[in-house]
Amino acid sequence: MKVLLLTGLGALFFTYYWADNFDPASLQGARVLLTGASAGVGEELAYHYARLGSHLVLTAHTEVFLQKVVGNCRKLGAPKVFFIAADMASREVPELVVQFALDKLGEGRGLGLDLRGRTRIGVGGVVRVPASFSSPYSAAKFALDSFFGALQRELHVQDVNVAITRCVLGLQDRASAKEGVRGVTRAQAAPGPKAALAVIRGGATRVSHVFYPWRFHVLCLLRAWLPHPRAWFVRQELNVTAAAAA
């Protein structure tokens, strides 16, 4: 009986996780506002949206980097690409950036507000798995997760048709990220373009969470259900001696 139950639960889990109802055509002509679009995941997201035929407004701190991404997006087929250099951490800036996007792209079908969350409709939060030896960083990510989780719940309770997708991402294969954990982690970095595509698929299908790589879904489940085995799995990916020496 236990074997049958576990098999059934496993089948349900894999069916849920690999169910694919993403239609790339749904993003053709969609309007997307991407923050942090000059590098990393934000840059990869911009390129994917461009290939899919979305209209884009890109923002980040540094104008020269944004101009490079804008040029690449146009080469990849984006019908319209605009950019505005801005610091989204400033209190008054987000409203100005959103108004800029509305002025450029209009108020029609689904202006995507991808504020670090990359959802096609609404606002989301990219939350990386809490990392060992980086408590301040992890605390900031948990705060982000809590905020968007609360907002997600409030919108649902009030029956507001805005989707929020919270994205849990692992280490990605950017040079700066790999250099920062060199010798400390044995975990294999995930390809940045694939991580970005996973985020886009999740936002387009309006799911509540995206996990990439998929093993982080298991780790998040273990965090709540089986904390001791989770700690063992995490430890297998760490070189504790190297971290202590650093």
Short mmCIF file of the C-alpha atoms (twelve columns), coordinates in Angstrom:
data_MODEL
# 
_entry.id   MODEL 
# 
loop_
_atom_site.group_PDB 
_atom_site.id 
_atom_site.type_symbol 
_atom_site.label_atom_id 
_atom_site.label_alt_id 
_atom_site.label_comp_id 
_atom_site.label_asym_id 
_atom_site.label_seq_id 
_atom_site.Cartn_x 
_atom_site.Cartn_y 
_atom_site.Cartn_z 
_atom_site.pdbx_PDB_model_num 
ATOM 1   C CA . MET A 1   0.000   0.000  0.000   1 
ATOM 2   C CA . LYS A 2   2.797   2.435  0.917   1 
ATOM 3   C CA . VAL A 3   4.588   1.687  -2.342  1 
ATOM 4   C CA . LEU A 4   1.414   2.356  -4.338  1 
ATOM 5   C CA . LEU A 5   0.780   5.580  -2.442  1 
ATOM 6   C CA . LEU A 6   4.308   6.866  -2.990  1 
ATOM 7   C CA . THR A 7   4.175   5.876  -6.660  1 
ATOM 8   C CA . GLY A 8   0.887   7.721  -7.077  1 
ATOM 9   C CA . LEU A 9   2.195   10.839 -5.360  1 
ATOM 10  C CA . GLY A 10  5.328   10.733 -7.491  1 
ATOM 11  C CA . ALA A 11  3.291   10.414 -10.673 1 
ATOM 12  C CA . LEU A 12  1.102   13.362 -9.665  1 
ATOM 13  C CA . PHE A 13  4.166   15.463 -8.890  1 
ATOM 14  C CA . PHE A 14  5.871   14.792 -12.220 1 
ATOM 15  C CA . THR A 15  2.629   15.236 -14.168 1 
ATOM 16  C CA . TYR A 16  2.095   18.607 -12.493 1 
ATOM 17  C CA . TYR A 17  5.665   19.736 -12.953 1 
ATOM 18  C CA . TRP A 18  6.068   18.770 -16.596 1 
ATOM 19  C CA . ALA A 19  2.584   19.735 -17.762 1 
ATOM 20  C CA . ASP A 20  3.172   22.147 -20.628 1 
ATOM 21  C CA . ASN A 21  0.443   24.510 -21.788 1 
ATOM 22  C CA . PHE A 22  2.770   27.288 -22.927 1 
ATOM 23  C CA . ASP A 23  1.871   28.776 -26.311 1 
ATOM 24  C CA . PRO A 24  4.714   30.927 -27.718 1 
ATOM 25  C CA . ALA A 25  2.234   32.657 -30.032 1 
ATOM 26  C CA . SER A 26  0.502   34.126 -26.980 1 
ATOM 27  C CA . LEU A 27  3.481   36.459 -26.519 1 
ATOM 28  C CA . GLN A 28  3.527   37.797 -30.070 1 
ATOM 29  C CA . GLY A 29  2.518   41.441 -29.813 1 
ATOM 30  C CA . ALA A 30  2.484   41.357 -26.002 1 
ATOM 31  C CA . ARG A 31  3.865   44.440 -24.254 1 
ATOM 32  C CA . VAL A 32  6.552   43.783 -21.702 1 
ATOM 33  C CA . LEU A 33  8.341   46.064 -19.260 1 
ATOM 34  C CA . LEU A 34  11.603  44.503 -18.079 1 
ATOM 35  C CA . THR A 35  13.653  45.892 -15.213 1 
ATOM 36  C CA . GLY A 36  17.288  44.945 -14.737 1 
ATOM 37  C CA . ALA A 37  17.435  44.317 -18.472 1 
ATOM 38  C CA . SER A 38  21.060  45.271 -19.116 1 
ATOM 39  C CA . ALA A 39  22.670  42.029 -17.874 1 
ATOM 40  C CA . GLY A 40  22.092  38.581 -16.416 1 
ATOM 41  C CA . VAL A 41  18.609  37.086 -16.374 1 
ATOM 42  C CA . GLY A 42  17.021  40.370 -17.404 1 
ATOM 43  C CA . GLU A 43  19.110  40.515 -20.570 1 
ATOM 44  C CA . GLU A 44  18.309  36.903 -21.448 1 
ATOM 45  C CA . LEU A 45  14.602  37.577 -20.879 1 
ATOM 46  C CA . ALA A 46  14.739  40.530 -23.256 1 
ATOM 47  C CA . TYR A 47  16.241  38.352 -25.999 1 
ATOM 48  C CA . HIS A 48  13.629  35.626 -25.558 1 
ATOM 49  C CA . TYR A 49  10.768  38.126 -25.663 1 
ATOM 50  C CA . ALA A 50  12.303  39.716 -28.771 1 
ATOM 51  C CA . ARG A 51  12.399  36.350 -30.572 1 
ATOM 52  C CA . LEU A 52  8.762   35.789 -29.584 1 
ATOM 53  C CA . GLY A 53  7.696   39.081 -31.163 1 
ATOM 54  C CA . SER A 54  6.875   41.080 -28.021 1 
ATOM 55  C CA . HIS A 55  7.016   44.869 -27.745 1 
ATOM 56  C CA . LEU A 56  9.562   45.871 -25.100 1 
ATOM 57  C CA . VAL A 57  10.405  48.651 -22.693 1 
ATOM 58  C CA . LEU A 58  13.744  47.968 -21.016 1 
ATOM 59  C CA . THR A 59  15.174  49.670 -17.952 1 
ATOM 60  C CA . ALA A 60  18.356  49.394 -15.888 1 
ATOM 61  C CA . HIS A 61  20.946  51.658 -14.288 1 
ATOM 62  C CA . THR A 62  23.437  52.034 -17.132 1 
ATOM 63  C CA . GLU A 63  22.340  53.499 -20.453 1 
ATOM 64  C CA . VAL A 64  25.285  52.232 -22.503 1 
ATOM 65  C CA . PHE A 65  24.541  48.606 -21.573 1 
ATOM 66  C CA . LEU A 66  20.848  49.103 -22.277 1 
ATOM 67  C CA . GLN A 67  21.619  50.434 -25.738 1 
ATOM 68  C CA . LYS A 68  23.545  47.252 -26.526 1 
ATOM 69  C CA . VAL A 69  20.616  45.073 -25.422 1 
ATOM 70  C CA . VAL A 70  18.150  47.215 -27.377 1 
ATOM 71  C CA . GLY A 71  20.220  46.771 -30.540 1 
ATOM 72  C CA . ASN A 72  20.357  43.011 -30.074 1 
ATOM 73  C CA . CYS A 73  16.598  42.826 -29.457 1 
ATOM 74  C CA . ARG A 74  15.910  44.641 -32.711 1 
ATOM 75  C CA . LYS A 75  18.141  42.207 -34.582 1 
ATOM 76  C CA . LEU A 76  16.228  39.307 -32.997 1 
ATOM 77  C CA . GLY A 77  12.912  40.606 -34.316 1 
ATOM 78  C CA . ALA A 78  11.284  42.680 -31.577 1 
ATOM 79  C CA . PRO A 79  8.680   44.923 -33.298 1 
ATOM 80  C CA . LYS A 80  9.235   47.812 -30.872 1 
ATOM 81  C CA . VAL A 81  11.966  48.347 -28.300 1 
ATOM 82  C CA . PHE A 82  12.294  51.370 -26.021 1 
ATOM 83  C CA . PHE A 83  14.571  51.952 -23.067 1 
ATOM 84  C CA . ILE A 84  14.860  54.256 -20.085 1 
ATOM 85  C CA . ALA A 85  17.871  54.358 -17.757 1 
ATOM 86  C CA . ALA A 86  16.552  54.450 -14.192 1 
ATOM 87  C CA . ASP A 87  17.181  53.258 -10.644 1 
ATOM 88  C CA . MET A 88  14.087  51.329 -9.562  1 
ATOM 89  C CA . ALA A 89  15.248  51.493 -5.941  1 
ATOM 90  C CA . SER A 90  14.303  55.183 -5.828  1 
ATOM 91  C CA . ARG A 91  10.802  55.685 -4.488  1 
ATOM 92  C CA . GLU A 92  9.519   57.976 -7.235  1 
ATOM 93  C CA . VAL A 93  11.130  56.164 -10.184 1 
ATOM 94  C CA . PRO A 94  8.854   53.087 -10.616 1 
ATOM 95  C CA . GLU A 95  5.795   55.225 -11.330 1 
ATOM 96  C CA . LEU A 96  7.758   57.262 -13.876 1 
ATOM 97  C CA . VAL A 97  9.032   54.114 -15.590 1 
ATOM 98  C CA . VAL A 98  5.563   52.566 -15.766 1 
ATOM 99  C CA . GLN A 99  4.143   55.797 -17.202 1 
ATOM 100 C CA . PHE A 100 6.964   55.829 -19.772 1 
ATOM 101 C CA . ALA A 101 6.022   52.285 -20.786 1 
ATOM 102 C CA . LEU A 102 2.339   53.215 -21.072 1 
ATOM 103 C CA . ASP A 103 3.198   56.257 -23.179 1 
ATOM 104 C CA . LYS A 104 5.330   54.175 -25.533 1 
ATOM 105 C CA . LEU A 105 3.250   51.008 -25.742 1 
ATOM 106 C CA . GLY A 106 -0.249  52.151 -24.841 1 
ATOM 107 C CA . GLU A 107 -2.787  50.705 -22.422 1 
ATOM 108 C CA . GLY A 108 -4.156  47.859 -24.512 1 
ATOM 109 C CA . ARG A 109 -3.688  44.115 -24.141 1 
ATOM 110 C CA . GLY A 110 -1.656  43.043 -21.129 1 
ATOM 111 C CA . LEU A 111 1.220   45.401 -20.466 1 
ATOM 112 C CA . GLY A 112 3.605   43.040 -18.717 1 
ATOM 113 C CA . LEU A 113 5.244   44.464 -15.626 1 
ATOM 114 C CA . ASP A 114 8.281   42.288 -15.130 1 
ATOM 115 C CA . LEU A 115 9.619   43.912 -11.999 1 
ATOM 116 C CA . ARG A 116 12.318  41.358 -11.120 1 
ATOM 117 C CA . GLY A 117 9.701   38.676 -11.577 1 
ATOM 118 C CA . ARG A 118 9.281   38.473 -15.299 1 
ATOM 119 C CA . THR A 119 5.563   37.759 -15.468 1 
ATOM 120 C CA . ARG A 120 3.847   38.674 -18.705 1 
ATOM 121 C CA . ILE A 121 0.874   40.120 -16.828 1 
ATOM 122 C CA . GLY A 122 1.316   41.704 -13.453 1 
ATOM 123 C CA . VAL A 123 4.269   41.810 -11.114 1 
ATOM 124 C CA . GLY A 124 6.463   38.994 -9.857  1 
ATOM 125 C CA . GLY A 125 9.547   38.367 -7.782  1 
ATOM 126 C CA . VAL A 126 12.699  36.485 -8.644  1 
ATOM 127 C CA . VAL A 127 13.698  34.692 -5.456  1 
ATOM 128 C CA . ARG A 128 16.874  32.683 -5.377  1 
ATOM 129 C CA . VAL A 129 17.222  29.770 -3.007  1 
ATOM 130 C CA . PRO A 130 18.794  30.857 0.314   1 
ATOM 131 C CA . ALA A 131 22.531  30.365 -0.009  1 
ATOM 132 C CA . SER A 132 24.910  29.151 2.651   1 
ATOM 133 C CA . PHE A 133 27.522  31.640 3.914   1 
ATOM 134 C CA . SER A 134 25.472  34.585 2.606   1 
ATOM 135 C CA . SER A 135 22.935  35.439 5.295   1 
ATOM 136 C CA . PRO A 136 22.295  39.110 4.298   1 
ATOM 137 C CA . TYR A 137 21.683  38.086 0.682   1 
ATOM 138 C CA . SER A 138 19.358  35.272 1.716   1 
ATOM 139 C CA . ALA A 139 17.472  37.528 4.120   1 
ATOM 140 C CA . ALA A 140 16.842  40.025 1.329   1 
ATOM 141 C CA . LYS A 141 15.498  37.273 -0.923  1 
ATOM 142 C CA . PHE A 142 13.169  35.968 1.794   1 
ATOM 143 C CA . ALA A 143 11.862  39.520 2.290   1 
ATOM 144 C CA . LEU A 144 11.192  39.764 -1.441  1 
ATOM 145 C CA . ASP A 145 9.434   36.410 -1.403  1 
ATOM 146 C CA . SER A 146 7.277   37.428 1.573   1 
ATOM 147 C CA . PHE A 147 6.246   40.711 -0.038  1 
ATOM 148 C CA . PHE A 148 5.222   39.216 -3.366  1 
ATOM 149 C CA . GLY A 149 3.601   36.268 -1.598  1 
ATOM 150 C CA . ALA A 150 1.424   38.628 0.433   1 
ATOM 151 C CA . LEU A 151 0.583   40.683 -2.665  1 
ATOM 152 C CA . GLN A 152 -0.233  37.501 -4.569  1 
ATOM 153 C CA . ARG A 153 -2.640  36.430 -1.842  1 
ATOM 154 C CA . GLU A 154 -4.315  39.861 -1.605  1 
ATOM 155 C CA . LEU A 155 -4.922  40.018 -5.354  1 
ATOM 156 C CA . HIS A 156 -6.414  36.539 -5.267  1 
ATOM 157 C CA . VAL A 157 -8.708  37.358 -2.317  1 
ATOM 158 C CA . GLN A 158 -9.913  40.524 -4.049  1 
ATOM 159 C CA . ASP A 159 -10.381 38.668 -7.360  1 
ATOM 160 C CA . VAL A 160 -8.053  41.045 -9.223  1 
ATOM 161 C CA . ASN A 161 -7.031  39.662 -12.623 1 
ATOM 162 C CA . VAL A 162 -3.293  40.239 -12.205 1 
ATOM 163 C CA . ALA A 163 -0.998  37.215 -12.161 1 
ATOM 164 C CA . ILE A 164 2.112   37.086 -10.002 1 
ATOM 165 C CA . THR A 165 4.705   34.412 -10.614 1 
ATOM 166 C CA . ARG A 166 7.389   33.925 -7.961  1 
ATOM 167 C CA . CYS A 167 10.539  32.427 -9.430  1 
ATOM 168 C CA . VAL A 168 13.026  30.356 -7.442  1 
ATOM 169 C CA . LEU A 169 16.290  30.230 -9.352  1 
ATOM 170 C CA . GLY A 170 19.554  28.507 -8.598  1 
ATOM 171 C CA . LEU A 171 23.122  29.402 -9.540  1 
ATOM 172 C CA . GLN A 172 23.429  30.491 -13.163 1 
ATOM 173 C CA . ASP A 173 26.404  30.241 -15.454 1 
ATOM 174 C CA . ARG A 174 27.313  33.919 -15.590 1 
ATOM 175 C CA . ALA A 175 31.010  34.559 -15.076 1 
ATOM 176 C CA . SER A 176 30.481  36.925 -12.120 1 
ATOM 177 C CA . ALA A 177 28.193  34.478 -10.320 1 
ATOM 178 C CA . LYS A 178 30.520  31.497 -10.800 1 
ATOM 179 C CA . GLU A 179 33.558  33.470 -9.689  1 
ATOM 180 C CA . GLY A 180 31.806  34.483 -6.468  1 
ATOM 181 C CA . VAL A 181 31.263  30.855 -5.417  1 
ATOM 182 C CA . ARG A 182 34.405  29.308 -6.903  1 
ATOM 183 C CA . GLY A 183 35.706  26.555 -4.635  1 
ATOM 184 C CA . VAL A 184 32.742  26.859 -2.264  1 
ATOM 185 C CA . THR A 185 29.954  25.044 -4.077  1 
ATOM 186 C CA . ARG A 186 29.984  21.848 -6.094  1 
ATOM 187 C CA . ALA A 187 26.580  22.633 -7.607  1 
ATOM 188 C CA . GLN A 188 26.507  22.823 -11.390 1 
ATOM 189 C CA . ALA A 189 25.467  26.239 -12.676 1 
ATOM 190 C CA . ALA A 190 22.341  26.318 -14.827 1 
ATOM 191 C CA . PRO A 191 22.375  27.899 -18.315 1 
ATOM 192 C CA . GLY A 192 21.150  31.484 -18.061 1 
ATOM 193 C CA . PRO A 193 19.057  31.424 -21.289 1 
ATOM 194 C CA . LYS A 194 17.223  28.292 -20.138 1 
ATOM 195 C CA . ALA A 195 16.506  29.835 -16.744 1 
ATOM 196 C CA . ALA A 196 15.103  32.935 -18.455 1 
ATOM 197 C CA . LEU A 197 12.903  30.836 -20.735 1 
ATOM 198 C CA . ALA A 198 11.554  28.925 -17.727 1 
ATOM 199 C CA . VAL A 199 10.604  32.257 -16.130 1 
ATOM 200 C CA . ILE A 200 8.847   33.434 -19.310 1 
ATOM 201 C CA . ARG A 201 6.905   30.189 -19.643 1 
ATOM 202 C CA . GLY A 202 5.758   30.447 -16.040 1 
ATOM 203 C CA . GLY A 203 4.671   34.046 -16.410 1 
ATOM 204 C CA . ALA A 204 2.868   33.418 -19.703 1 
ATOM 205 C CA . THR A 205 0.899   30.517 -18.221 1 
ATOM 206 C CA . ARG A 206 0.221   32.480 -15.006 1 
ATOM 207 C CA . VAL A 207 1.517   29.833 -12.616 1 
ATOM 208 C CA . SER A 208 2.147   30.856 -9.021  1 
ATOM 209 C CA . HIS A 209 5.744   29.539 -8.848  1 
ATOM 210 C CA . VAL A 210 8.618   28.669 -11.163 1 
ATOM 211 C CA . PHE A 211 11.552  26.532 -10.011 1 
ATOM 212 C CA . TYR A 212 14.722  26.297 -12.071 1 
ATOM 213 C CA . PRO A 213 16.528  23.949 -12.055 1 
ATOM 214 C CA . TRP A 214 13.678  21.606 -11.093 1 
ATOM 215 C CA . ARG A 215 15.535  20.181 -8.073  1 
ATOM 216 C CA . PHE A 216 14.865  23.426 -6.199  1 
ATOM 217 C CA . HIS A 217 11.207  22.523 -6.108  1 
ATOM 218 C CA . VAL A 218 12.180  19.420 -4.157  1 
ATOM 219 C CA . LEU A 219 14.448  21.442 -1.851  1 
ATOM 220 C CA . CYS A 220 11.664  23.909 -1.122  1 
ATOM 221 C CA . LEU A 221 9.302   21.062 -0.297  1 
ATOM 222 C CA . LEU A 222 11.915  19.506 1.962   1 
ATOM 223 C CA . ARG A 223 12.387  22.839 3.741   1 
ATOM 224 C CA . ALA A 224 8.835   22.637 5.039   1 
ATOM 225 C CA . TRP A 225 8.377   18.895 5.383   1 
ATOM 226 C CA . LEU A 226 11.777  17.350 6.098   1 
ATOM 227 C CA . PRO A 227 14.303  19.978 7.240   1 
ATOM 228 C CA . HIS A 228 17.037  17.526 8.304   1 
ATOM 229 C CA . PRO A 229 17.297  15.641 4.980   1 
ATOM 230 C CA . ARG A 230 17.271  19.008 3.188   1 
ATOM 231 C CA . ALA A 231 20.262  20.162 5.219   1 
ATOM 232 C CA . TRP A 232 22.102  16.979 4.235   1 
ATOM 233 C CA . PHE A 233 21.411  17.515 0.519   1 
ATOM 234 C CA . VAL A 234 22.563  21.142 0.687   1 
ATOM 235 C CA . ARG A 235 25.747  20.171 2.497   1 
ATOM 236 C CA . GLN A 236 26.690  17.744 -0.277  1 
ATOM 237 C CA . GLU A 237 27.012  20.683 -2.657  1 
ATOM 238 C CA . LEU A 238 29.275  22.727 -0.380  1 
ATOM 239 C CA . ASN A 239 32.979  22.746 0.293   1 
ATOM 240 C CA . VAL A 240 32.744  23.868 3.918   1 
ATOM 241 C CA . THR A 241 36.509  23.828 4.442   1 
ATOM 242 C CA . ALA A 242 37.132  26.193 1.539   1 
ATOM 243 C CA . ALA A 243 34.378  28.525 2.689   1 
ATOM 244 C CA . ALA A 244 35.789  28.667 6.221   1 
ATOM 245 C CA . ALA A 245 39.279  29.403 4.897   1 
ATOM 246 C CA . ALA A 246 37.947  32.240 2.765   1 
# 
